[in-house]
Amino acid sequence: MDKALDVVLVSNRGPVSFVEVQGSFQTQRGAGGLAGALDWAARELGDRAEWIAAATSDADKSALEQGATKDLPKELGYPVHLIDIDPGTYGEYYDMVSNRMLWFANHCLWNELGIDSFGQRELSAFEKSYDPVNRKFAEVAAERIGEDALVLFQDYHLATAPRHLRAARPNQTILHFTHSSFCGPHGLGRLPRPIPRRIIEGMLGADLVGFHVAPWVEGFMQCCEEIGAEVDRSVGVVKFEGRRSWVRAYPIPVDADELRATAASNDARIWSQRFVEETSGPLLVRADRTEPSKNIVRGFQAYGMVLDRRPDLAGRARFVACLYPSRQSMEEYQTYSAEVREAAAQVNSRHHGAIDLFMENDFPRTMGALMVYDVLLVNSIMDGMNLVSKEGAAVNETAGVLVLSRSAGSFSELGEDSVAIDDPLSIESTAAALEEALDMPMGQRFDRAARLKDTVGASKPQEWINTQLEDLAAIRNHGEPSTAPSVRD
């Protein structure tokens, strides 16, 4: 990519958050593959890049007021601009619309959560908070960039921002990337009118619309057809209101080398040794946010079903679940956390100590468990990618077997060397996959594990973001992206 171009990254959360300690401010790195991948690009570009994000905590707001953000270029190598949003407005934008409406829509979780419909309160939150916050992000971007800049909006929190920036800057080169799944009209269509249309129109303000894998591209294409846009799947283009948007899949990788270095830390090794010493039979592991789309409850129930019918495993097998809290301000997540605890307790009441449930974020502990699993369970109802499936394959040292839902985005890359869960909503289907993994001969385990390790080590986050930047630069120069259009299998 032409390094002379400015690159502006725009996301709800920034690359760091602030913590106030005895009157001064310290920073904590952002969690997850997204922050790491985008941070790499920003560091490479240095003062040719800027990251725009919301001040999401009181400490962030205080740091902004006291000028602590001015020190970030020294720490990060590039500037970060934080936007201070009224707490009431931010709560509606983030919790009610982004995480309760759009997240559930993108994962088709309506039936799972028993949500039948939304009303005027939710529509008002979209009109008075979500869309105005998106407009604010676009206005700040327009104020801070030149027309040659490449602007990369990230995720469903900022779905309408591209259209607002397009109105202000008709010639700006814009990307919108969705990091969740995108299940299509069946999910988005359950939202009150006109929200589904506004979301798609907003995303089509971008020149390039990105997703992780082909099924999510297809879900978006179907939504585009629903609003009357012209869709050409053969070249991956949507035409709407006289404009053209390219639509592509960019599967996000993990940094396998960095993960293995983390796994080699003393803290992770202590945990891995502990798990091995305390387990007399096969060790099953999962590592997730406590999130309904991760399907944790059915995973525990399937494991309990296996133990009920396999006396050779009962009393020997152990399931270590490394979970961490998510969105606990939302009622659905509080309820789901309680359901997770109850599901584990039900299995443990029949098979004492069968599930070791951790519900606090401890990355070394998670790495320690991933290093030594015999079976890693990923039974998501729907997942944009699922980096845990890749992280496990990267760091595991025991030829562990990956049990993977077909509805996880990573299945397109890892499915061939995994044990597939055909229907993640079926406890029996999940139990059968677990049994197949537990009974797999060691030779087959070694072969599959080696191929998985090769697959996840074949690319790096740097390549993922660079490909998007190169495609954007080509579009800016009136060309087309070099990345081929996505075709769903």
DOKE-596583 format. One record per residue: residue in three letters; x, z, y of N, C-alpha, C in turn. Coordinates in steps of 0.001 Angstrom, whole numbers, plus 500000, padded with zeros to 6 digits. Layout:
<sites>
alaXZYXZYXZY/...
</sites>
This chain:
<sites>
met500830500000498802500000500000500000500865500000501249/asp500394499345502317501093499310503591501182500706504177/lys502387501269504208502558502640504672502304502790506173/ala502189501644506930501946501738508358500503502106508667/leu499629502009507684498220502301507916497982503802507899/asp497119504271508806496670505656508758495704505829507597/val495749506991506974494825507337505900494178508666506259/val492859508665506279492117509872506620491299510287505406/leu491559511476504897490836512030503763489768512966504298/val488530512797503843487425513589504358486678514206503182/ser486620515530503130485963516224502021485370517526502531/asn484466518076501765483883519363502153484953520446502182/arg485709520595501117486799521578501070488132520888501313/gly489023521580501989490322521020502290491350521322501219/pro492606520948501469493661521162500477494083522614500337/val493782523419501364494090524850501308492933525622501927/ser492828526883501574491915527804502242492741528962502778/phe492201529624503773492931530714504405492472532069503870/val493424533004503815493163534395503466493809535256504546/glu493037536172505097493566537038506150494132538308505525/val495408538572505778496108539729505219496788540479506353/gln496276541671506646496858542552507655497071541825508980/gly496047541095509406496090540465510717496770539119510775/ser497340538671509665497955537339509644497268536497508577/phe497552535210508587496868534291507684497827533702506660/gln497373533731505418498086533059504335497179531976503767/thr497781531013503091496991529919502535497014529961501013/gln495902529502500438495805529313498994495534527843498721/arg496214527299497708496046525888497396494657525638496843/gly494121524461497125492837524079496572492925523892495074/ala491856524250494364491842524151492907491363522776492478/gly491768522364491276491219521159490675492089519933490866/gly491801518913490048492568517683490069492393516900491349/leu491214516980491958490954516234493179491909516642494286/ala492007517954494551492867518430495627494313518013495386/gly494761518126494137496138517766493826496423516292494011/ala495500515441493578495704513998493674495711513541495127/leu494768514026495924494715513624497318495860514226498116/asp496252515452497788497368516091498468498645515282498276/trp498822514739497074500028513923496836500079512752497796/ala498946512036497948498913510877498837499185511287500278/ala498582512382500711498774512834502083500229513222502338/arg500847513896501366502253514281501534503162513052501619/glu502867512047500804503665510819500837503578510144502206/leu502406510175502813502195509509504093502607510360505282/gly502675511687505082503125512580506143502238512497507364/asp502856512245508534502063512236509768501232510976509924/arg501265510093508927500357508940508935499030509281508268/ala498896510517507803497670510944507139497079512144507855/glu495797512348507667495131513567508122494008513889507146/trp493750515191506967492684515641506089491649516354506950/ile490402515897506893489308516515507624488416517248506626/ala488123518520506885487318519323505965486553520372506758/ala485635521027506080484877522110506704485647523423506592/ala485483524275507589485940525662507484484889526399506656/thr485184526644505392484150527095504453484055528607504299/ser484919529346504937484892530808504805485117531444506164/asp484839532743506253485100533463507498486584533426507847/ala487428533516506826488873533468507089489283532099507628/asp488687531039507088488962529695507620488568529607509094/lys487380530136509423486899530084510801487809530886511727/ser488246532065511277489147532880512096490493532177512298/ala490990531568511222492255530841511320492136529689512303/leu490997529021512279490764527916513202490716528414514639/glu489996529502514869489870530062516218491213530513516772/gln492068531079515874493345531625516324494500530631516237/gly494182529386515899495194528337515930496115528283514726/ala495759528972513643496641528980512471496732527609511796/thr495739526769512003495778525438511375496905524576511948/lys497405524944513124498485524152513727499776524252512930/asp499888525278512071501104525443511265501058524648509959/leu499906524073509639499768523402508347500671522179508182/pro500937521384509225501861520259509006503233520682508501/lys503689521864508933504980522348508436504902522697506955/glu503768523272506551503595523700505166503267522530504241/leu502397521651504699501876520584503832502558519242504046/gly503071519041505271503653517731505584502680516807506282/tyr501462517273506523500447516466507205499440517409507861/pro498728516946508885497769517814509570496439517925508827/val495762519054509036494415519289508517493531519671509700/his492404519001509825491454519317510882490217519946510253/leu489931521196510625488774521906510093487601521842511065/ile486408521669510512485184521612511296484429522923511103/asp484098523575512208483340524823512162481852524485512204/ile481137524820511139479714524505511019478925525805511019/asp477815525818511763476943526988511799476603527451510375/pro476727528759510070476523529233508691475168528873508097/gly474088528979508892472778528631508374472683527158508025/thr473210526317508882473220524877508626474082524560507414/tyr475254525206507350476151524942506214475504525370504900/gly474805526501504896474167526968503673473148525978503150/glu472334525414504051471350524423503605472027523134503142/tyr473024522681503901473762521467503539474467521613502194/tyr475103522762501984475948522933500801475161523421499592/asp474446524545499732473756525127498580472462524384498243/met471592524239499241470265523711498939470286522214498624/val470985521430499438470942519979499243472067519501498329/ser473319519796498685474438519272497894474413519783496461/asn474323521111496307474510521689494980473225521919494202/arg472097522069494883470855522275494135470105520966493922/met470234520039494857469507518787494737470398517662494217/leu471477517365494914472279516197494546473083516425493267/trp473650517620493096474390517890491858473474517794490650/phe472311518420490742471360518364489629470870516935489410/ala470668516171490495470239514774490368471308513932489687/asn472562514111490092473649513302489530473880513592488055/his473458514783487599473647515161486196472347515135485391/cys471263514676486003469962514616485323469604515945484660/leu469674517017485433469457518362484892468049518894485140/trp467153518048485624465826518543485987465128519229484812/asn465064518547483671464364519129482521465108520351481989/glu466422520300482025467241521407481542466950522680482327/leu466747522539483627466563523699484491465099523983484796/gly464202523131484298462786523348484526462355523152485966/ile463038522248486677462683521951488066461772520725488065/asp460536520926488483459559519835488441459556518997489709/ser459717519643490841459614518897492085460206519709493229/phe460408519014494337460839519658495570459770519433496627/gly459828520202497703458804520105498727459362519931500116/gln458571520308501090458920520099502480460160520901502884/arg460343522078502282461507522900502641462808522160502328/glu462861521540501155464071520827500766464259519554501589/leu463150518867501856463239517664502690463718518016504090/ser463209519129504610463645519579505931465128519926505937/ala465611520540504852467044520873504760467893519611504783/phe467421518570504141468148517295504171468182516738505584/glu467019516722506249466921516112507572467617516933508646/lys467527518271508558468018519127509640469426519665509407/ser469904519586508148471225520156507855472149519159507156/tyr471731518652505984472641517806505215473059516563506002/asp472072515785506463472427514549507160473136514815508487/pro472718515812509284473481516110510498474921516553510229/val475152517320509150476530517692508819477320516443508432/asn476722515550507669477396514287507344477704513494508614/arg476750513470509550476985512767510815478137513412511576/lys478206514743511533479287515451512220480645515074511632/phe480745515039510309482005514608509679482381513208510147/ala481398512297510198481675510922510623482105510877512087/glu481460511675512932481815511700514355483230512216514556/val483580513273513842484939513806513960485958512765513489/ala485656512088512378486560511039511895486726509945512947/ala485609509509513540485674508434514532486485508847515753/glu486397510134516128487132510625517290488639510652517044/arg489044510780515781490433511085515486491215509909514895/ile490587508775514696491258507676513993491222506392514807/gly492159505505514478492128504158515008491369503238514074/glu491068502034514539490274501110513735491010500613512503/asp492337500732512466493106500278511308493148501314510190/ala492648502494510441492757503565509445491865503298508241/leu492326503754507098491524503770505876490898505155505765/val489583505215505644488863506484505627488281506697504236/leu488631507822503609488229508101502237487307509323502209/phe485987509092502144485024510176502004484920510574500536/gln484885511893500306484920512391498941483629513110498563/asp482956512615497553481939513300496773480553513332497421/tyr479616513883496617478196513858496935477842514696498155/his478718515600498568478476516368499788478418515458501015/leu479083514324500944479228513434502100478693512036501793/ala477544511986501141477007510692500710476501509840501859/thr475993510446502932475476509639504033476497509425505146/ala477644510082505058478657509960506111479166508530506298/pro479386507737505225479885506374505448478970505540506349/arg477653505666506183476728504899507020476831505328508486/his476988506617508725477132507082510106478430506562510729/leu479516506592509984480774506067510520480680504563510729/arg480004503879509831479847502432509965479105502089511259/ala478092502886511605477345502633512843478241502784514068/ala479165503745514009480058503977515141481244503019515145/arg481711502652513964482898501803513820482590500683512828/pro481960499577513266481539498526512336482677497915511526/asn483899497948512043485008497285511360485929498237510615/gln485558499516510547486393500486509837486394500186508342/thr487506500449507685487591500279506234487349501636505578/ile486269501705504775485754503005504314485590503011502801/leu485973504121502193485727504399500774484786505598500658/his483881505543499682483194506757499247483422506905497757/phe483927508082497330484193508335495914483344509509495450/thr482612509298494354481804510366493751482545510928492549/his482800512229492562483580512849491495482711513445490390/ser481417513495490607480508513934489552480051512719488751/ser479217512964487745478528511858487095477503511283488076/phe476903510160487697475870509545488527474892508881487577/cys473886509647487164473062509181486044472008508169486438/gly471833507910487739470979506808488134469599507209488606/pro468652506262488609467310506504489165466574507670488511/his466817507917487236466126509019486555466471510355487190/gly467695510489487718468085511730488388467728511719489855/leu468178510692490568467974510639492004466503510467492360/gly465754509769491497464360509481491784463452510687491791/arg463919511836491306463098513046491303463151513783492657/leu464007513321493547464098513960494863463000513430495771/pro462583514232496764461515513781497655461923512557498473/arg460952511669498673461192510508499531461365510989500967/pro462254510357501758463055509173501435464484509491501026/ile464744510679500478466123511082500198466834510112499261/pro466238509677498135466983508761497255467477507511497980/arg466615506916498780467013505718499512468116506030500525/arg467966507145501234468960507494502253470335507746501640/ile470366508340500462471645508588499795472329507264499461/ile471596506339498861472191505056498475472578504251499708/glu471719504212500714472061503514501959473326504112502573/gly473426505444502518474608506084503069475877505666502357/met475844505677501042477029505295500269477390503822500478/leu476370502984500681476624501563500903477170501279502297/gly477314502308503117478056502137504353479544501955504108/ala479994502247502909481407502101502547481708500679502079/asp482952500257502285483408498965501762483692499043500273/leu484087500213499827484442500430498425483780501724497969/val483004501646496898482317502806496335482937503077494968/gly483489504266494792484236504568493581483590505649492731/phe483749505513491414483321506499490426484430506613489388/his484285507582488484485334507754487471485236506741486333/val484038506451485862483900505590484679482703504658484826/ala482667503647483950481666502589484025480217503077483964/pro479849504052483125478446504470483112477936504958484460/trp478791505599485250478359506090486555478263504937487541/val479119503928487392478977502700488187477615502067487915/glu477246501982486648475972501373486283474796502170486845/gly474875503499486795473814504317487369473631504033488851/phe474740503857489567474681503531490990474089502147491203/met474512501185490409473988499822490537472471499807490365/gln471972500563489411470529500616489196469813501207490408/cys470403502240491015469811502810492222469826501806493372/cys470879501012493460470942499980494495469818498967494309/glu469566498569493075468468497642492804467122498253493192/glu466996499583493017465744500258493352465407500142494838/ile466413500045495710466142499941497146466159498493497620/gly466269497552496692466193496137497052467511495486497382/ala468626496148497092469930495531497329470207494462496274/glu471060493516496619471460492447495698472700492902494932/val472589492959493623473667493479492773474243492364491920/asp475553492222491957476246491263491094477253492045490255/arg476856492368489026477711493178488164478947492419487713/ser478886491116487641480019490334487135481243490467488027/val481036490679489315482165490866490224482196492268490831/gly481174493089490508481142494455491001480882494542492490/val479842493854492943479530493808494371478047494111494586/val477769494863495647476401495104496102476296494576497530/lys475286493737497779475045493212499122473773493845499669/phe473912494382500898472785495096501496472912495047503012/glu471828494673503661471770494609505118472913493796505705/gly473225492668505048474245491760505552475669492183505297/arg475854493268504560477195493753504249477449493717502758/arg478718493806502395479130493791500997479909495056500685/ser479537495702499591480269496877499109480777496586497705/trp482067496738497515482652496640496177482431497964495450/val482191497906494158481954499117493362482905499095492168/arg483688500156492022484725500177490992484819501553490324/ala485397501576489136485697502820488423487192503084488472/tyr487546504316488795488933504777488828489000506085488048/pro489284506046486754489325507293485959490469508198486429/ile490139509406486836491175510300487349491987510886486192/pro493311510847486269494155511456485236494552512874485612/val495253513514484714495895514791485007497395514566485097/asp498086515489485724499549515435485764500057516210484547/ala500288515491483452500639516142482191501942516927482307/asp502905516387483019504195517078483148504041518396483901/glu503257518372484962503045519595485739502281520633484918/leu501296520176484168500535521100483323501428521755482278/arg502288520961481658503178521532480634504162522532481247/ala504574522274482489505455523228483166504706524542483435/thr503440524437483823502630525634484038502413526385482732/ala502138525630481672501903526245480369503149526952479841/ala504302526534480306505553527153479847505850528464480563/ser505027528833481535505265530070482269505131531278481347/asn505753532370481741505746533573480925504330534111480726/asp503527534097481786502164534620481679501341533824480673/ala501438532492480729500679531663479788501159531893478362/arg502460532022478185503018532234476833502563533570476249/ile502483534572477087502019535883476603500591535770476086/trp499743535050476823498360534871476384498280534061475098/ser499050532996475003498989532172473795499433532963472567/gln500473533767472724500942534590471613499883535608471205/arg499229536183472200498180537155471910497041536511471132/phe496601535324471562495492534660470873495839534342469428/val497060533917469193497492533593467825497540534854466975/glu498124535923467504498286537147466723496952537807466403/glu495951537636467272494666538299467077493663537451466299/thr494072536269465849493153535362465163493658535091463752/ser492868535456462758493305535268461367492940533900460816/gly491960533238461420491530531918460962491669530898462069/pro490838529854462051490920528833463099490467529365464458/leu491121528867465498490828529284466863490115528151467594/leu488889528429468046488137527497468864488222527953470314/val488266526997471240488438527306472660487498526432473483/arg487015526988474574486418526177475633486886526754476956/ala486959525910477985487374526341479323486500525613480326/asp485654526352481021484644525728481879484289526605483063/arg483738525961484084482953526698485070481649527116484401/thr481090528223484852479804528667484317478715527849484991/glu478446526708484408477691525639485046476735525023484026/pro475436524864484349474473524347483361474870523013482738/ser475510522138483498475871520831482939476922520942481836/lys477657522064481803478695522233480776478106522595479414/asn476826523024479390476122523195478107476730524309477261/ile477135525374477904477858526449477224476974527158476201/val475727527397476568474828528139475676474668527419474344/arg474404526121474366474240525383473110475545525335472315/gly476670525349473016477950525396472310478103526674471512/phe477744527819472107477796529083471385476801529090470225/gln475602528563470473474591528541469413475033527669468243/ala475688526549468537476185525681467468477275526371466664/tyr478154527087467353479202527837466660478585528906465766/gly477572529607466297476884530597465472476255529972464248/met475700528783464372475101528074463244476151527760462176/val477344527359462630478431527085461680478787528342460903/leu478935529458461604479300530705460925478194531161459978/asp476943530938460368475830531355459509475872530648458154/arg476297529408458135476257528649456890477631528448456259/arg478669529014456883480015528861456328480661530230456133/pro480413530901455005481020532215454775482540532171454741/asp483096530989454462484559530870454472485139530987455876/leu484304530750456905484757530850458293484331532153458950/ala483181532656458542482674533905459126483678535036458885/gly483994535747459943484969536832459834486397536380460045/arg486633535074460062487990534550460265488103533734461556/ala487146532827461751487192531976462939486937532802464196/arg487530532370465286487375533061466567487205532029467671/phe486299532305468576485995531401469678486388532109470980/val487395531573471682487819532103472971487220531220474060/ala486370531805474880485719531077475967486287531558477297/cys487041530693477953487626530999479260486736530374480332/leu485844531161480889484889530683481879485223531291483237/tyr484715530664484276484863531276485594483620531005486420/pro483309531908487349482042531842488079481932530584488922/ser480707530154489125480446528984489954479137529186490709/arg479166529005492019477956528957492847477011530121492586/gln477555531314492568476757532478492222475768532880493309/ser475790532214494453474758532448495467473444531772495095/met473465530892494093472272530139493701471599530786492495/glu470271530879492563469519531546491515469728530908490156/glu469769529572490101469940528873488820471255529244488146/tyr472292529460488941473595529795488380473670531252487946/gln473011532123488685472936533519488256472203533628486921/thr471091532899486813470321532906485570471147532340484425/tyr471872531257484714472643530631483639473780531534483167/ser474424532238484078475483533169483682474944534229482732/ala473728534734483031473107535723482142472792535115480783/glu472350533859480763472045533187479502473319532977478671/val474420532694479335475701532538478628476103533844477951/arg476007534950478690476352536261478118475450536594476932/glu474159536307477078473214536609476016473484535754474779/ala473818534488474958474098533612473815475316534106473043/ala476362534529473780477540535066473108477205536362472381/ala476406537212473020476030538477472387475222538251471116/gln474357537250471103473556536946469925474440536555468739/val475446535723468995476361535339467911477163536548467450/asn477662537330468406478470538497468048477662539572467323/ser476344539602467547475522540576466828475434540237465344/arg475592538965465010475560538535463599476960538449463017/his477951538154463864479333537966463411480234538691464417/his480546539921464114481242540797465056482559540168465521/gly482738540112466854483989539625467421484201538135467302/ala483148537376466975483322535931466767483592535198468073/ile483043535694469187483249535063470491483913536061471420/asp485032535657471967485748536451472960485454535818474317/leu484589536442475096484080535837476323484798536390477546/phe485488535509478260486115535848479534485354535128480636/met484960535836481674484186535221482743484805535464484118/glu486142535539484151486863535627485412487923534524485404/asn488183533966486575489149532880486674490565533412486470/asp491232532931485441492609533330485144493298532099484551/phe493989531351485388494553530072484949495616530241483866/pro496532531197483971497496531369482870496814531669481535/arg495748532474481564495024532757480324494413531475479749/thr493822530658480625493250529402480163494323528500479578/met495454528392480247496548527567479727497033528092478378/gly497110529424478267497538530007477000496599529648475869/ala495291529668476141494318529305475107494401527824474759/leu494568526967475767494640525530475507495886525157474706/met496926525930474835498157525631474101497994525786472593/val497072526671472159497072527045470738495721526843470049/tyr494809526108470636493519525925469967493659525044468722/asp492823525333467740492634524414466618491521523420466928/val490533523883467693489429523030468124489124523341469583/leu489045522289470404488615522428471795487225521811471918/leu486254522614472358484880522150472460484552521754473895/val484151520495474066483660519965475339482322519293475041/asn481231520025475214479906519524474834479002519326476042/ser479577518843477128478837518680478382477585517832478195/ile476531518221478913475342517373478976475692516079479701/met476449516195480762476925515048481529478066515533482398/asp479131514756482467480323515153483204480919513935483894/gly481255514072485179481881512953485877483119512472485164/met483997513400484794485163513082483983485336514121482892/asn485635515332483241486011516490482441487513516508482226/leu488175517177483162489632517261483117490121518218482044/val489291519184481631489720520118480593490058519373479304/ser489287518350478971489568517581477751490940516928477826/lys491344516516479023492668515915479194493762516975479268/glu493461518082479954494443519160480058494763519736478687/gly493728519926477875493952520447476534494832519531475717/ala494536518243475765495351517285475010496793517280475498/ala496992517501476793498341517464477361499196518646476930/val498609519855476846499430521054476641499349521632475235/asn498388521195474417498214521806473101499433521577472211/glu499839522640471500501047522585470656500733522768469183/thr499431522760468810499056523072467431498242521952466785/ala498423520731467278497666519584466756496176519869466740/gly495700520441467861494288520787467967493397519562468021/val492148519751467575491165518675467539490251518806468747/leu489986517687469417489064517661470541487678517247470058/val486695518128470274485286517809470014484665517479471364/leu484196516242471522483886515729472852482520515051472906/ser481736515444473879480427514833474106480577513391474567/arg479731512534474038479718511144474492479295511032475956/ser478683512072476490478209512044477871479251512537478872/ala480423512904478399481528513252479296482242511971479716/gly482610511880480984483294510682481448484570510392480691/ser485276511421480257486543511231479553486369510596478183/phe485132510521477680484925509928476353485359508477476323/ser485274507776477442485674506369477463487157506203477160/glu487963507210477476489403507155477219489803507905475954/leu489131509015475669489578509919474603488693509893473371/gly487556509220473447486577509299472374487073508818471029/glu487902507807471030488362507235469764489158508229468933/asp489851509145469583490666510121468863490068511528468913/ser488769511602469215488055512872469232486987512871468152/val486411514027467920485202514115467106484031514076468073/ala483185513069467957482139512830468937480916513707468688/ile480351514222469780479017514819469750478061513745470248/asp477262513196469356476383512096469740475276512548470681/asp474740513727470463473663514249471296473992515678471687/pro474509515895472913474907517250473299473735518216473432/leu472508517706473486471345518589473544470926519080472163/ser471536518521471130471227518918469761472236519947469275/ile471758521140468952472644522182468417473185521762467064/glu472359521137466253472788520678464936473885519623465056/ser473721518670465966474733517637466168476065518262466585/thr476004519268467458477222519941467904477842520742466768/ala477027521417465982477536522191464846478214521272463834/ala477620520116463583478214519172462631479565518678463124/ala479681518424464421480962517985464982482010519088464873/leu481604520339465120482546521452464977483032521579463543/glu482130521451462588482537521538461181483497520422460809/glu483216519213461281484122518095460997485512518372461542/ala485573518925462747486865519242463350487579520355462591/leu486849521382462212487446522508461496487959522116460120/asp487320521121459510487704520696458163488690519531458163/met489113519059459305489974517879459374491341518165458764/pro491838517282457886493170517470457295494258517488458363/met495310518247458100496347518437459102497026517124459492/gly497230516230458537497856514953458866497049514172459878/gln495741514140459695494874513442460630494873514134461987/arg494927515462461959495010516198463216496255515825463998/phe497388515778463336498640515438464017498575514034464607/asp498053513084463864497983511710464356497095511612465586/arg495934512234465517495003512159466653495569512878467875/ala496131514049467641496671514822468765497794514068469458/ala498630513386468678499734512622469262499206511468470110/arg498163510793469621497595509680470396496912510192471664/leu496217511317471567495597511892472762496654512263473805/lys497744512855473342498811513238474264499393512014474958/asp499565510933474194500071509685474789499085509133475815/thr497808509195475496496792508649476391496773509393477717/val496744510724477666496634511483478915497946511479479698/gly499050511184479041500329511125479741500673509756480279/ala499812508776480037500117507391480405499967507105481892/ser499236507951482622499059507728484060499088509061484781/lys499295508986486091499409510186486909498438510113488090/pro498100511267488665497201511251489828497706510385490969/gln499030510291491120499575509454492184499132508006492028/glu499130507519490790498724506143490536497230505962490813/trp496435506995490487494992506941490704494662506738492177/ile495230507540493043494909507417494466495573506191495062/asn496765505838494610497443504656495149496654503385494863/thr496043503305493674495245502134493341494085501979494306/gln493428503087494643492326503026495601492813502596496986/leu493949503124497407494481502760498715494873501288498764/glu495446500783497684495807499367497634494566498483497668/asp493510498889496945492274498112496981491651498134498378/leu491704499286499048491174499371500406491971498502501369/ala493293498519501229494126497688502097493811496212501890/ala493572495803500647493206494408500371491874494055501024/ile490894494971500919489590494736501544489737494647503063/arg490548495501503630490773495479505073491329494127505516/asn492124493527504662492726492219504973491853491062504507/his490549491356504319489543490353503959489751489775502563/gly490366490575501721490524490165500339489568490931499442/glu489887490995498178489074491760497246489955492700496446/pro489386493777495936490212494743495193490811494117493946/ser492028494542493637492674494021492427492122494695491172/thr491557495895491323490943496576490179489742495770489692/ala489696495540488396488626494718487815487297495458487879/pro486180494704487944484870495358487909484646496101486614/ser483803497114486674483531497940485496482363497368484707/val482520497327483408481464496869482534481207497975481531/arg479976498474481496479647499559480565479598499014479148/asp480225499775478223480220499376476822478810499370476270/
</sites>
